[in-house]
Amino acid sequence: MKFRKPLLALAAVTALAAPAAIAHRMWLLPSSTIVSGSNNWVTIDAAVSNELFYFDHRPLGVVPVITQPDGTEGKAEHHNIGQFRATFDVHLTQQGTYRIAVVNQGVFGRYSLNGETKMIPRGTTKAQLASVIPAGATDVQTSETLARNEIFVTQGAPTTTVFKPTGQGIELVPVTHPNDLVANEPATFQFLMDGKPATGLYVTAILGNGRYRAAQKQMDLRTDAAGKVTIQWPEAGMYWINVTPNAPRPEGEGEGPRPQQGQGAGAAPAPGAPQGMRGVPSGRRVSYTTTLEVLAP
């Protein structure tokens, strides 16, 4: 991984608004992505909105997970959930790159019991699934969801500890550091699915400030055989990046990751998990989202 030495003193640019509506995108927006010195603070806005980086729908209220440059867990401070957005602060006490993530993971679905359709309780995890589906249940249709939404903030020199994969869902392994992006220069990222390079993922990159533009300025790409994608940034700004196994949602569809083709609640079971099997999700929904800052040359 290559780093740009002069980037340490650069200040981040915060986008105030973003593209024309595709329903309900989830996003995190940091006040800064690159800071110099030590003992800095960053503030993060978290929301689900029709227009990117513009508060018009609801807050993203899940408690964030902070990973510090040395790999230890940090703390989100002053967490506040308002009507349209959530905000929280992160105190940067270490030198290097922080990961700030909101991860939605769980199982949802339904089953039939004594002629009635029952819903699996909200908040059920994969480990709990067998215990919440009663004996005698039929027509069990379940789907596991794992939506990872994360950003990266660097204090001082960029580091790579926070990019160690967990082996769950879609994850970013940078070839180009995400805090070292410059307009008109290519950046390469590798995406993993459950720890392995993921071929053919759909990658959508949209430049912010779209609320005040006629054109959305969207780039649609696919990962190659090694799970890699190269993005040539046309201009500086804040970019929303979304990665899914399936083509992006048409305008007007609801929020959240889509089921993989042939999977999901109400769809055919995944291989090895026949419909009606207690304790095994029969479908899966995964997605990855990040907000990246691209600096002017």
TIKEVO-315851 format. One record per residue (C-alpha): x, y, z; residue in one letter. Coordinates in steps of 0.5 Angstrom, whole numbers, plus 2048, in hexadecimal, padded with zeros to 3 digits. Last residue first. Example, Ala and Ser with C-alpha at 12.3 -4.5 7.8 and 13.67 -1.06 7.14 Angstrom:
<sites>
@X->81B | Y->7FE | Z->80E | res->S
@X->819 | Y->7F7 | Z->810 | res->A
</sites>
This chain:
<sites>
@X->7F7 | Y->824 | Z->7F2 | res->P
@X->7F0 | Y->825 | Z->7F6 | res->A
@X->7EE | Y->820 | Z->7FB | res->L
@X->7EA | Y->81A | Z->7FB | res->V
@X->7E6 | Y->818 | Z->801 | res->E
@X->7E3 | Y->812 | Z->802 | res->L
@X->7DC | Y->810 | Z->805 | res->T
@X->7DB | Y->808 | Z->806 | res->T
@X->7D6 | Y->803 | Z->804 | res->T
@X->7D6 | Y->7FB | Z->804 | res->Y
@X->7D0 | Y->7F7 | Z->803 | res->S
@X->7CE | Y->7F0 | Z->805 | res->V
@X->7C7 | Y->7EC | Z->804 | res->R
@X->7C7 | Y->7E5 | Z->805 | res->R
@X->7C2 | Y->7DF | Z->804 | res->G
@X->7BF | Y->7D8 | Z->808 | res->S
@X->7C2 | Y->7DA | Z->80F | res->P
@X->7C3 | Y->7D4 | Z->813 | res->V
@X->7C0 | Y->7D3 | Z->81A | res->G
@X->7BA | Y->7CF | Z->818 | res->R
@X->7BA | Y->7CC | Z->810 | res->M
@X->7B4 | Y->7CE | Z->80D | res->G
@X->7B6 | Y->7CF | Z->806 | res->Q
@X->7BD | Y->7CB | Z->805 | res->P
@X->7C3 | Y->7CE | Z->807 | res->A
@X->7C9 | Y->7CA | Z->804 | res->G
@X->7C8 | Y->7CF | Z->7FD | res->P
@X->7C5 | Y->7D5 | Z->7FF | res->A
@X->7BD | Y->7D5 | Z->800 | res->P
@X->7B9 | Y->7D8 | Z->7FA | res->A
@X->7B6 | Y->7DE | Z->7FC | res->A
@X->7B0 | Y->7E1 | Z->801 | res->G
@X->7B6 | Y->7E4 | Z->805 | res->A
@X->7BC | Y->7E4 | Z->801 | res->G
@X->7C0 | Y->7E1 | Z->7FC | res->Q
@X->7BF | Y->7DF | Z->7F4 | res->G
@X->7C4 | Y->7E5 | Z->7F3 | res->Q
@X->7C7 | Y->7E8 | Z->7F9 | res->Q
@X->7C2 | Y->7EB | Z->7FD | res->P
@X->7C2 | Y->7F3 | Z->7FD | res->R
@X->7C6 | Y->7F7 | Z->802 | res->P
@X->7C2 | Y->7FD | Z->806 | res->G
@X->7BD | Y->802 | Z->804 | res->E
@X->7B6 | Y->801 | Z->800 | res->G
@X->7B6 | Y->802 | Z->7F8 | res->E
@X->7B4 | Y->809 | Z->7F5 | res->G
@X->7BA | Y->809 | Z->7F0 | res->E
@X->7BC | Y->802 | Z->7EE | res->P
@X->7C0 | Y->7FF | Z->7F3 | res->R
@X->7C8 | Y->7FD | Z->7F1 | res->P
@X->7CA | Y->7F7 | Z->7ED | res->A
@X->7CB | Y->7F1 | Z->7F2 | res->N
@X->7D1 | Y->7EF | Z->7F6 | res->P
@X->7D1 | Y->7F6 | Z->7F9 | res->T
@X->7D6 | Y->7FB | Z->7FA | res->V
@X->7D4 | Y->803 | Z->7FC | res->N
@X->7D9 | Y->809 | Z->7FB | res->I
@X->7D7 | Y->810 | Z->7FD | res->W
@X->7DC | Y->815 | Z->7FB | res->Y
@X->7DE | Y->81B | Z->7FE | res->M
@X->7E1 | Y->820 | Z->7FA | res->G
@X->7E7 | Y->821 | Z->7F5 | res->A
@X->7E6 | Y->820 | Z->7ED | res->E
@X->7E6 | Y->81A | Z->7E8 | res->P
@X->7E8 | Y->815 | Z->7ED | res->W
@X->7EB | Y->80F | Z->7E9 | res->Q
@X->7E8 | Y->809 | Z->7ED | res->I
@X->7EC | Y->802 | Z->7EC | res->T
@X->7E8 | Y->7FC | Z->7EF | res->V
@X->7EB | Y->7F5 | Z->7F2 | res->K
@X->7E8 | Y->7EF | Z->7F4 | res->G
@X->7ED | Y->7EB | Z->7F0 | res->A
@X->7E9 | Y->7E9 | Z->7EA | res->A
@X->7E7 | Y->7F0 | Z->7E9 | res->D
@X->7E2 | Y->7F4 | Z->7ED | res->T
@X->7DD | Y->7F8 | Z->7EA | res->R
@X->7DB | Y->7FF | Z->7E8 | res->L
@X->7D6 | Y->804 | Z->7E8 | res->D
@X->7D8 | Y->80C | Z->7E9 | res->M
@X->7D3 | Y->811 | Z->7EB | res->Q
@X->7D3 | Y->818 | Z->7E9 | res->K
@X->7CC | Y->81A | Z->7EB | res->Q
@X->7CB | Y->81F | Z->7E6 | res->A
@X->7C7 | Y->826 | Z->7E7 | res->A
@X->7CB | Y->828 | Z->7ED | res->R
@X->7C9 | Y->82B | Z->7F3 | res->Y
@X->7C7 | Y->825 | Z->7F7 | res->R
@X->7CC | Y->821 | Z->7F4 | res->G
@X->7D1 | Y->824 | Z->7F9 | res->N
@X->7D4 | Y->81D | Z->7F9 | res->G
@X->7D8 | Y->819 | Z->7F4 | res->L
@X->7D5 | Y->812 | Z->7F3 | res->I
@X->7D9 | Y->80C | Z->7F3 | res->A
@X->7D5 | Y->805 | Z->7F2 | res->T
@X->7D9 | Y->7FE | Z->7F2 | res->V
@X->7D5 | Y->7F8 | Z->7F0 | res->Y
@X->7D9 | Y->7F2 | Z->7F2 | res->L
@X->7DB | Y->7ED | Z->7EC | res->G
@X->7E1 | Y->7E9 | Z->7EF | res->T
@X->7E1 | Y->7E9 | Z->7F7 | res->A
@X->7E8 | Y->7E8 | Z->7FA | res->P
@X->7E7 | Y->7E4 | Z->800 | res->K
@X->7E6 | Y->7E5 | Z->807 | res->G
@X->7DF | Y->7E5 | Z->808 | res->D
@X->7DE | Y->7E9 | Z->801 | res->M
@X->7E4 | Y->7ED | Z->800 | res->L
@X->7E5 | Y->7F4 | Z->7FC | res->F
@X->7EC | Y->7F6 | Z->7FA | res->Q
@X->7ED | Y->7FE | Z->7F9 | res->F
@X->7F1 | Y->801 | Z->7F3 | res->T
@X->7F1 | Y->809 | Z->7F3 | res->A
@X->7F2 | Y->80C | Z->7EC | res->P
@X->7F5 | Y->814 | Z->7EC | res->E
@X->7F1 | Y->819 | Z->7E9 | res->N
@X->7EE | Y->81C | Z->7F0 | res->A
@X->7F3 | Y->819 | Z->7F6 | res->V
@X->7F1 | Y->814 | Z->7FB | res->L
@X->7F6 | Y->812 | Z->800 | res->D
@X->7F1 | Y->811 | Z->806 | res->N
@X->7EE | Y->80B | Z->803 | res->P
@X->7F5 | Y->808 | Z->803 | res->H
@X->7F6 | Y->805 | Z->7FB | res->T
@X->7F7 | Y->7FE | Z->7FB | res->V
@X->7F1 | Y->7FE | Z->800 | res->P
@X->7EE | Y->7F8 | Z->804 | res->V
@X->7E7 | Y->7F9 | Z->804 | res->L
@X->7E2 | Y->7F4 | Z->807 | res->E
@X->7DB | Y->7F1 | Z->805 | res->I
@X->7D8 | Y->7EC | Z->809 | res->G
@X->7DC | Y->7E9 | Z->80F | res->Q
@X->7E3 | Y->7E6 | Z->80F | res->G
@X->7E6 | Y->7EC | Z->814 | res->T
@X->7EB | Y->7EF | Z->80F | res->P
@X->7F1 | Y->7F3 | Z->812 | res->K
@X->7EF | Y->7FA | Z->80F | res->F
@X->7F0 | Y->7FD | Z->816 | res->V
@X->7F8 | Y->7FC | Z->816 | res->T
@X->7F9 | Y->7FF | Z->810 | res->T
@X->7FC | Y->806 | Z->812 | res->T
@X->7FC | Y->80D | Z->80F | res->P
@X->801 | Y->812 | Z->812 | res->A
@X->7FE | Y->818 | Z->817 | res->G
@X->7F7 | Y->817 | Z->819 | res->Q
@X->7F3 | Y->813 | Z->814 | res->T
@X->7EC | Y->812 | Z->813 | res->V
@X->7E8 | Y->80C | Z->810 | res->F
@X->7E1 | Y->80B | Z->80E | res->I
@X->7DC | Y->805 | Z->80F | res->E
@X->7D5 | Y->802 | Z->80D | res->N
@X->7D5 | Y->7FB | Z->80E | res->R
@X->7CE | Y->7F7 | Z->80C | res->A
@X->7CE | Y->7F0 | Z->80E | res->L
@X->7C7 | Y->7ED | Z->80D | res->T
@X->7C5 | Y->7E6 | Z->80E | res->E
@X->7BE | Y->7E3 | Z->80B | res->S
@X->7B9 | Y->7DF | Z->80D | res->T
@X->7B3 | Y->7DB | Z->80B | res->Q
@X->7B0 | Y->7D5 | Z->80F | res->V
@X->7AA | Y->7D2 | Z->80B | res->D
@X->7A9 | Y->7CE | Z->812 | res->T
@X->7AA | Y->7CF | Z->819 | res->A
@X->7A9 | Y->7C8 | Z->81D | res->G
@X->7AE | Y->7CA | Z->822 | res->A
@X->7AE | Y->7D1 | Z->823 | res->P
@X->7B3 | Y->7D6 | Z->820 | res->I
@X->7B6 | Y->7DB | Z->825 | res->V
@X->7BB | Y->7D6 | Z->827 | res->S
@X->7BE | Y->7D4 | Z->821 | res->A
@X->7BF | Y->7DB | Z->81E | res->L
@X->7C3 | Y->7DD | Z->825 | res->Q
@X->7CA | Y->7DC | Z->822 | res->A
@X->7C8 | Y->7E0 | Z->81B | res->K
@X->7C6 | Y->7E6 | Z->81F | res->T
@X->7BF | Y->7E8 | Z->821 | res->T
@X->7BE | Y->7EF | Z->821 | res->G
@X->7B6 | Y->7F0 | Z->81F | res->R
@X->7B3 | Y->7E9 | Z->821 | res->P
@X->7B1 | Y->7E4 | Z->81B | res->I
@X->7AB | Y->7E6 | Z->818 | res->M
@X->7A5 | Y->7E1 | Z->819 | res->K
@X->7A0 | Y->7DE | Z->814 | res->T
@X->79A | Y->7DA | Z->817 | res->E
@X->797 | Y->7D4 | Z->815 | res->G
@X->79A | Y->7D0 | Z->81B | res->N
@X->7A1 | Y->7D3 | Z->81A | res->L
@X->7A3 | Y->7D6 | Z->814 | res->S
@X->7AA | Y->7DA | Z->813 | res->Y
@X->7AD | Y->7E0 | Z->812 | res->R
@X->7B3 | Y->7E4 | Z->810 | res->G
@X->7B9 | Y->7E8 | Z->814 | res->F
@X->7C0 | Y->7E7 | Z->816 | res->V
@X->7C5 | Y->7EC | Z->818 | res->G
@X->7CB | Y->7F0 | Z->817 | res->Q
@X->7CB | Y->7F8 | Z->816 | res->N
@X->7D2 | Y->7FB | Z->817 | res->V
@X->7D4 | Y->802 | Z->818 | res->V
@X->7DB | Y->803 | Z->817 | res->A
@X->7E1 | Y->808 | Z->819 | res->I
@X->7E7 | Y->806 | Z->817 | res->R
@X->7ED | Y->80A | Z->819 | res->Y
@X->7F4 | Y->80B | Z->816 | res->T
@X->7FA | Y->80D | Z->819 | res->G
@X->7FD | Y->811 | Z->81F | res->Q
@X->7F9 | Y->810 | Z->825 | res->Q
@X->7F4 | Y->814 | Z->82A | res->T
@X->7EF | Y->816 | Z->824 | res->L
@X->7E9 | Y->817 | Z->828 | res->H
@X->7E3 | Y->815 | Z->824 | res->V
@X->7DC | Y->819 | Z->825 | res->D
@X->7D5 | Y->817 | Z->823 | res->F
@X->7CF | Y->819 | Z->81F | res->T
@X->7C9 | Y->816 | Z->81D | res->A
@X->7C4 | Y->819 | Z->818 | res->R
@X->7BD | Y->81B | Z->816 | res->F
@X->7B9 | Y->81B | Z->81D | res->Q
@X->7BF | Y->81B | Z->821 | res->G
@X->7C4 | Y->816 | Z->824 | res->I
@X->7C9 | Y->818 | Z->828 | res->N
@X->7D0 | Y->814 | Z->82A | res->H
@X->7D4 | Y->819 | Z->82E | res->H
@X->7DA | Y->814 | Z->82D | res->E
@X->7DC | Y->80E | Z->829 | res->A
@X->7E1 | Y->80A | Z->82C | res->K
@X->7E7 | Y->806 | Z->82A | res->G
@X->7E8 | Y->7FF | Z->829 | res->E
@X->7EF | Y->7FD | Z->828 | res->T
@X->7F3 | Y->7FB | Z->822 | res->G
@X->7F9 | Y->800 | Z->823 | res->D
@X->7F6 | Y->805 | Z->81E | res->P
@X->7EF | Y->805 | Z->822 | res->Q
@X->7E9 | Y->801 | Z->820 | res->T
@X->7E2 | Y->805 | Z->821 | res->I
@X->7DC | Y->801 | Z->821 | res->V
@X->7D6 | Y->806 | Z->820 | res->P
@X->7CF | Y->805 | Z->824 | res->V
@X->7C9 | Y->804 | Z->81F | res->V
@X->7C5 | Y->80B | Z->81E | res->G
@X->7C6 | Y->80C | Z->817 | res->L
@X->7C1 | Y->812 | Z->817 | res->P
@X->7BB | Y->813 | Z->813 | res->R
@X->7B8 | Y->816 | Z->80D | res->H
@X->7BB | Y->81D | Z->80A | res->D
@X->7C2 | Y->81E | Z->80D | res->F
@X->7C6 | Y->820 | Z->807 | res->Y
@X->7CC | Y->81C | Z->806 | res->F
@X->7CA | Y->818 | Z->800 | res->L
@X->7C2 | Y->819 | Z->7FE | res->E
@X->7BD | Y->815 | Z->800 | res->N
@X->7C0 | Y->814 | Z->807 | res->S
@X->7C2 | Y->80F | Z->80C | res->V
@X->7C7 | Y->813 | Z->811 | res->A
@X->7CD | Y->813 | Z->815 | res->A
@X->7D1 | Y->819 | Z->816 | res->D
@X->7D8 | Y->819 | Z->819 | res->I
@X->7DC | Y->81E | Z->81D | res->T
@X->7E4 | Y->81D | Z->81D | res->V
@X->7E8 | Y->81F | Z->823 | res->W
@X->7F0 | Y->820 | Z->823 | res->N
@X->7F5 | Y->81E | Z->829 | res->N
@X->7FB | Y->81E | Z->824 | res->S
@X->7FE | Y->822 | Z->81E | res->G
@X->7FB | Y->821 | Z->817 | res->S
@X->7F4 | Y->81F | Z->815 | res->V
@X->7F1 | Y->81B | Z->80F | res->I
@X->7EA | Y->819 | Z->80F | res->T
@X->7E7 | Y->81F | Z->811 | res->S
@X->7DF | Y->821 | Z->813 | res->S
@X->7DE | Y->81A | Z->812 | res->P
@X->7D7 | Y->818 | Z->80E | res->L
@X->7D4 | Y->811 | Z->80F | res->L
@X->7CF | Y->80E | Z->80A | res->W
@X->7C9 | Y->80A | Z->809 | res->M
@X->7C5 | Y->80B | Z->803 | res->R
@X->7BE | Y->80C | Z->803 | res->H
@X->7BA | Y->80C | Z->7FC | res->A
@X->7BF | Y->80E | Z->7F6 | res->I
@X->7BE | Y->816 | Z->7F6 | res->A
@X->7C2 | Y->81B | Z->7F3 | res->A
@X->7C9 | Y->81B | Z->7F5 | res->P
@X->7CD | Y->81E | Z->7FB | res->A
@X->7CD | Y->824 | Z->801 | res->A
@X->7D2 | Y->827 | Z->805 | res->L
@X->7D8 | Y->824 | Z->803 | res->A
@X->7DD | Y->825 | Z->809 | res->T
@X->7E4 | Y->826 | Z->806 | res->V
@X->7EA | Y->823 | Z->80A | res->A
@X->7F0 | Y->827 | Z->80C | res->A
@X->7F7 | Y->825 | Z->809 | res->L
@X->7FD | Y->825 | Z->80E | res->A
@X->7FE | Y->81E | Z->80D | res->L
@X->7FD | Y->81D | Z->806 | res->L
@X->804 | Y->81F | Z->804 | res->P
@X->807 | Y->818 | Z->805 | res->K
@X->802 | Y->814 | Z->800 | res->R
@X->802 | Y->80D | Z->802 | res->F
@X->803 | Y->807 | Z->7FE | res->K
@X->800 | Y->800 | Z->800 | res->M
</sites>
